[in-house]
């Protein structure tokens, strides 16, 4: 009788960790808000290096950083507000309002400019508080609330300036008390290797770092994402939705005041009609940087990259010798492409 066949040896057990499916690193990378903006920034930077010889100098790059910072500072707060699910269409005009309140108050009463700066800050914070309060208490969309604020501030800028000075521009304040110190703070510059670096650039980077840390490392950052993603669920979980929303609107007003101080103390005077339309540039910077219009998604780095793309494009077209009238058309195309790229990246990352 032939021997029975030997029983097959049991297959070696496979550790559970090897059976667990993991997302590909590329997909995890695509799910980050700033990836599409970083790719676009590299492509645009290389393009202008190739077609615009004037773009290659250190001075031109410093100018790009300055242009980016004047948009990027307010865009930091606008991006956080959009992550929280709201809009502020008064963000552009309030920069001019901030400078005019400081200038007109001090020039008309003959007081020190420091007093006007403090009064201007208080006024801007009040505007942000009123915007947030009305949005949270009435339930009216922030688009409509801040659109009304936009028209009120725009009309007041023109009307009050014409009433006080007899023209649509503020008076020259360069000889008034406190001007030199305030200029050093808000509109200073540092020569580095023959290139002038405006202090708005390090201020911009500082605000980006603070925003990134707040969104990623603090309870307030969790509240902002929760309020923008699912406000009803956030309220049920104990998130202070009203306080968070009002705080975001006041942050936009604060950084709008900061840029308004820079503009006033760099140019000594302001045109009352300035700032109109900049609110869309802030929103474009945030959207190009990966922030969703529906809220709950985005980060500070992406908004900063979006502002840098704006700076490169606005000056790169000039350095290339092209008609600058095409700039707005380019912004519109860039906005549409950014929305499509972000949507595709999120779909791939979500798989």
C-alpha positions in Angstrom: 0.0 0.0 0.0 1.4 3.3 -1.0 1.9 5.9 1.8 -0.7 8.6 2.3 0.3 12.0 0.8 1.7 14.4 3.2 -0.6 17.2 4.3 0.2 20.6 2.7 2.0 23.0 4.9 -0.1 25.9 6.0 0.5 29.1 4.1 2.5 31.7 6.1 0.3 34.3 7.7 0.5 37.7 6.2 0.7 40.6 8.6 -2.5 42.6 8.7 -0.6 45.8 7.9 0.4 44.4 4.5 -3.2 43.8 3.6 -4.3 47.4 4.4 -4.8 49.5 1.3 -3.0 52.8 1.5 -3.6 55.8 -0.8 -0.8 56.5 -3.2 1.5 59.4 -2.1 0.6 61.3 -5.3 -3.1 61.2 -4.5 -2.5 62.4 -1.0 -0.4 65.2 -2.4 -3.1 66.2 -4.9 -5.6 66.4 -2.1 -3.7 69.4 -0.6 -5.2 72.8 -1.5 -2.0 74.5 -2.5 -0.6 71.9 -4.9 -2.3 73.2 -8.0 -1.3 76.8 -7.2 2.3 75.8 -6.7 2.4 74.1 -10.1 0.8 77.1 -11.7 3.3 79.5 -10.0 6.3 77.5 -11.3 4.9 77.4 -14.8 4.1 81.2 -14.8 7.5 82.0 -13.3 9.4 80.0 -15.9 7.3 81.5 -18.7 8.0 85.1 -17.8 11.7 84.3 -17.3 11.8 83.1 -20.8 9.7 85.8 -22.5 10.6 88.9 -20.4 14.3 89.6 -20.0 13.5 92.5 -17.5 11.8 90.0 -15.3 15.1 88.2 -14.5 16.7 91.0 -12.4 16.7 91.0 -8.6 15.0 94.4 -8.6 12.1 93.0 -10.7 11.7 90.1 -8.3 11.6 92.5 -5.4 8.9 94.5 -7.2 6.9 91.3 -7.7 7.1 90.5 -4.0 6.0 94.0 -3.1 3.0 93.8 -5.5 2.1 90.4 -4.1 2.4 91.5 -0.5 -0.1 94.4 -0.9 -2.7 92.0 -2.2 -1.5 89.0 -0.1 -1.9 90.7 3.3 -5.6 91.2 3.0 -6.0 87.9 1.0 -4.7 86.0 4.1 -7.8 87.2 6.1 -10.2 86.8 3.1 -9.0 83.2 2.6 -9.7 82.4 6.3 -13.1 84.0 6.0 -13.8 81.9 2.8 -12.7 78.8 4.6 -15.3 79.8 7.2 -17.9 79.9 4.5 -18.4 83.7 4.1 -17.4 86.6 1.7 -16.5 90.2 2.3 -17.0 92.4 -0.7 -16.0 95.5 1.4 -12.5 94.2 1.9 -11.1 96.3 -1.0 -12.7 99.7 -0.3 -12.0 99.5 3.5 -8.3 99.9 2.8 -9.0 103.3 1.4 -11.4 104.1 4.2 -8.8 103.3 6.8 -6.3 105.7 5.3 -8.9 108.4 4.8 -10.2 108.3 8.4 -6.6 108.7 9.7 -5.7 111.5 7.2 -8.9 113.5 7.2 -9.4 113.4 11.0 -5.9 114.6 11.8 -5.7 117.1 9.0 -9.0 118.7 9.8 -8.5 118.9 13.6 -4.7 119.3 13.6 -4.0 116.4 15.9 -1.2 113.9 15.9 -1.4 111.2 13.3 -1.1 108.5 16.0 -4.5 109.5 17.3 -5.9 109.1 13.8 -4.3 105.7 13.3 -5.9 104.4 16.5 -9.3 105.9 15.6 -9.0 104.4 12.1 -8.3 101.0 13.6 -11.3 101.2 15.9 -13.5 102.3 13.0 -12.4 99.4 10.8 -12.9 96.8 13.6 -16.4 98.3 14.1 -17.1 97.8 10.4 -16.0 94.2 10.6 -18.0 93.6 13.7 -21.2 95.0 12.1 -20.7 92.9 9.0 -20.3 89.7 11.1 -23.1 90.6 13.5 -25.6 91.2 10.7 -24.6 88.0 8.9 -25.0 85.9 12.0 -28.2 87.6 13.3 -30.2 88.1 10.2 -29.3 85.0 8.1 -28.8 87.2 5.1 -26.0 86.0 2.9 -22.7 87.7 3.6 -22.5 88.6 -0.2 -25.4 90.9 0.2 -24.5 92.3 3.6 -21.0 93.2 2.6 -22.1 94.5 -0.8 -24.2 97.1 1.1 -21.2 97.9 3.2 -19.1 98.3 0.1 -21.5 100.9 -1.3 -21.8 102.8 2.0 -18.0 103.0 2.4 -17.4 103.9 -1.2 -19.9 106.7 -1.1 -18.7 108.0 2.3 -15.1 108.0 1.0 -16.0 110.2 -1.9 -18.5 112.4 -0.1 -16.6 113.1 3.1 -13.3 113.7 1.3 -15.0 116.2 -1.0 -16.7 117.9 2.0 -13.5 118.2 4.1 -10.8 118.9 1.4 -12.9 120.2 -1.5 -11.5 117.5 -3.8 -11.5 113.7 -4.1 -8.1 113.3 -2.6 -6.8 113.7 1.0 -4.3 116.4 1.9 -0.6 115.8 2.1 0.2 114.8 5.7 4.0 114.4 5.4 4.6 117.5 7.7 2.3 116.4 10.5 3.3 115.0 13.9 3.9 111.3 14.0 4.3 110.9 10.3 8.0 109.7 10.3 7.5 107.1 12.9 4.3 105.7 11.3 6.0 105.6 7.9 8.9 103.6 9.4 6.3 101.1 10.8 3.9 100.8 7.9 5.8 101.9 4.8 9.5 101.3 5.6 12.0 99.9 3.2 15.4 98.1 3.6 18.1 98.2 0.9 19.5 94.7 0.3 22.3 94.4 -2.3 21.1 97.4 -4.2 17.5 96.2 -4.1 14.8 97.9 -2.1 12.7 95.5 0.0 9.5 97.0 1.4 8.5 96.0 4.9 5.1 94.8 3.6 6.9 91.7 2.4 8.1 90.4 5.8 4.8 91.6 7.3 3.0 89.5 4.6 5.1 86.4 5.4 4.4 86.9 9.1 0.7 87.1 8.7 0.8 83.9 6.5 2.7 82.1 9.2 0.2 83.2 11.9 -2.7 82.2 9.7 -1.2 78.8 8.9 -0.5 78.1 12.6 -3.9 79.2 13.6 -5.7 77.0 11.0 -3.5 73.9 11.7 -2.6 74.0 15.3 -5.3 75.8 17.3 -8.9 75.2 18.4 -9.9 78.3 16.5 -8.6 76.8 13.3 -10.8 73.7 13.9 -13.8 76.0 14.5 -13.1 77.9 11.2 -13.1 74.6 9.2 -16.1 73.3 11.0 -18.1 76.5 10.6 -17.3 76.6 6.8 -17.9 72.9 6.3 -21.1 72.2 8.3 -22.3 75.1 10.4 -25.3 73.3 11.7 -23.2 70.3 12.9 -20.6 72.7 14.3 -23.2 74.5 16.3 -24.6 71.2 17.6 -21.1 70.2 18.7 -20.6 73.3 20.7 -18.6 75.4 18.3 -19.2 79.2 18.8 -20.3 79.8 15.3 -21.4 83.4 15.8 -18.2 84.5 17.6 -16.0 82.7 15.0 -17.8 84.3 12.1 -17.6 87.8 13.7 -14.0 87.3 14.5 -13.2 86.4 10.9 -14.9 89.5 9.6 -13.0 91.7 12.1 -9.7 90.0 11.0 -10.4 91.1 7.4 -11.1 94.6 8.6 -7.9 94.6 10.6 -5.6 93.6 7.8 -7.5 96.0 5.5 -6.6 98.7 8.0 -3.0 97.6 7.9 -2.7 97.9 4.1 -4.6 101.2 4.3 -1.9 102.5 6.7 0.8 101.4 4.3 -0.8 103.2 1.3 -1.3 106.4 3.3 2.2 106.6 4.7 3.9 105.6 1.6 2.2 108.1 -0.7 1.3 110.8 1.8 -2.1 111.2 0.3 -4.9 109.0 -1.0 -7.5 109.2 -3.8 -11.0 108.6 -2.4 -12.0 106.2 -5.2 -9.1 103.8 -4.7 -9.6 100.2 -3.6 -12.7 99.5 -5.6 -12.3 96.1 -7.3 -9.5 94.9 -5.1 -12.0 92.7 -3.2 -12.1 90.4 -6.3 -8.3 90.2 -6.4 -8.3 88.9 -2.8 -11.0 86.3 -3.6 -9.1 85.3 -6.8 -5.9 84.8 -4.8 -7.7 82.6 -2.3 -9.5 80.6 -5.0 -6.3 80.1 -7.1 -4.6 79.0 -3.9 -7.2 76.1 -3.5 -9.8 77.7 -1.2 -13.3 76.4 -2.0 -16.1 79.0 -2.6 -18.3 76.7 -0.5 -16.1 76.9 2.5 -14.4 74.3 4.7 -11.3 73.7 2.6 -8.1 75.7 2.0 -5.0 76.9 3.8 -2.8 79.9 4.2 0.1 78.7 2.0 -2.2 78.3 -1.0 -3.6 81.8 -0.5 0.0 83.2 -0.4 0.9 81.3 -3.6 -2.2 82.7 -5.2 -1.2 86.3 -4.3 2.3 85.6 -5.6 0.8 84.5 -8.9 -1.1 87.8 -9.1 2.1 89.7 -8.4 4.0 87.8 -11.1 1.3 88.2 -13.7 0.5 91.9 -13.1 4.2 92.9 -13.5 5.3 90.1 -15.9 2.9 91.4 -18.5 4.4 94.9 -18.2 8.0 93.5 -18.3 7.2 91.5 -21.4 6.0 94.7 -23.2 2.4 93.5 -23.7 -0.7 95.5 -23.5 -1.6 95.6 -19.8 -5.3 95.9 -20.7 -5.2 92.1 -21.2 -4.4 91.6 -17.5 -8.1 91.4 -16.4 -8.8 88.8 -19.1 -5.9 86.8 -17.9 -7.2 86.9 -14.3 -10.5 85.6 -15.5 -9.0 82.7 -17.4 -6.7 81.9 -14.5 -9.7 81.9 -12.1 -11.6 79.4 -14.2 -8.6 77.2 -14.7 -7.9 77.2 -10.9 -11.4 76.2 -10.1 -11.3 73.3 -12.6 -7.9 72.1 -11.5 -8.8 72.3 -7.8 -12.0 70.3 -8.5 -10.1 67.6 -10.4 -7.4 67.4 -7.8 -10.0 66.9 -5.0 -11.8 64.2 -6.9 -8.5 62.3 -7.5 -7.4 62.8 -3.9 -10.8 61.7 -2.5 -10.5 58.3 -4.2 
